[in-house]
Amino acid sequence: MEDRFASYRNATATALLRGSGVTSDNFRQAIAGGDAPPELVAFVNKIRSRPYAVTDLDIDALRSRYSEEQLFEIIVAATFGAANDRLAAARQALENA
């Protein structure tokens, strides 16, 4: 099945997960893959499974440990990873149909 948006998605992944940032490439890639450090597991899992349930309190709880820039990168990486996983599952389901 042709994926006409693959080049855009790959460019986005490269910029988000391999580009410069305040967090390391490896850290962002792990977050995107759902492999978060212990203090972020619940937060990243919430973003990946129930993003509508994330509140300011969730983010406030992490502000003493992470800067605003780091939190932004964590949130974006987790969101991108979840979206990418859902897209892959949907494409697989279509190919198997």
C-alpha positions in Angstrom: 0.0 0.0 0.0 1.4 3.3 -1.0 2.1 5.9 1.7 2.1 9.2 0.0 2.8 11.0 3.3 5.8 8.9 4.4 8.3 11.5 3.4 6.6 14.1 5.5 6.3 11.8 8.4 9.9 10.7 8.2 11.0 14.4 8.0 8.9 15.1 11.1 10.4 12.1 12.9 13.9 13.2 12.0 13.3 16.7 13.3 11.6 15.6 16.4 13.6 12.6 17.4 17.0 13.2 15.9 17.3 16.9 15.7 18.7 19.3 18.2 16.9 19.8 21.5 17.3 20.3 25.2 16.8 16.6 25.7 19.0 14.0 24.0 18.1 12.2 20.8 18.1 8.9 22.7 15.8 10.2 25.4 13.2 11.5 22.9 13.4 8.3 20.8 12.8 6.2 24.0 9.8 8.4 25.0 8.4 8.1 21.4 8.7 4.3 21.7 6.9 4.3 25.1 10.1 3.5 27.0 10.2 6.2 29.6 12.3 6.6 32.7 10.5 5.6 35.9 9.4 9.1 36.9 7.8 9.6 33.5 6.2 6.2 32.9 2.7 7.1 34.2 2.8 10.5 32.4 3.9 9.1 29.0 1.5 6.2 29.3 -1.3 8.7 29.9 -0.3 10.7 26.9 -0.2 7.5 24.8 -3.4 5.9 26.0 -5.7 8.7 27.4 -4.4 12.1 26.1 -7.7 13.7 26.9 -7.1 13.0 30.6 -3.7 14.9 30.8 -4.2 17.9 33.1 -2.1 20.8 34.3 -1.6 18.9 37.5 0.1 16.1 35.6 2.5 18.6 34.1 2.9 20.6 37.3 4.0 17.5 39.1 7.0 17.2 36.7 8.0 20.9 36.7 10.3 20.5 39.7 12.3 17.9 37.7 12.1 19.1 34.1 12.2 22.5 32.5 9.4 23.9 30.3 11.5 23.1 27.2 12.2 19.5 28.4 8.5 19.0 29.1 7.5 20.3 25.7 9.9 17.8 24.0 8.7 14.9 26.2 5.0 15.7 25.4 5.7 16.1 21.7 7.8 12.9 21.5 5.2 10.8 23.4 2.4 12.2 21.2 4.3 11.6 18.0 5.2 8.1 19.1 1.6 7.3 20.0 0.3 8.7 16.7 2.9 6.8 14.7 2.0 3.5 16.5 -1.7 4.0 15.8 -1.0 4.7 12.1 1.1 1.6 11.8 -1.6 -0.5 13.4 -4.3 1.0 11.1 -2.1 0.4 8.0 -1.5 -3.2 9.1 -5.2 -3.7 9.7 -6.0 -2.4 6.2 -3.3 -4.7 4.6 -4.7 -7.7 6.5 -8.3 -6.9 5.5 
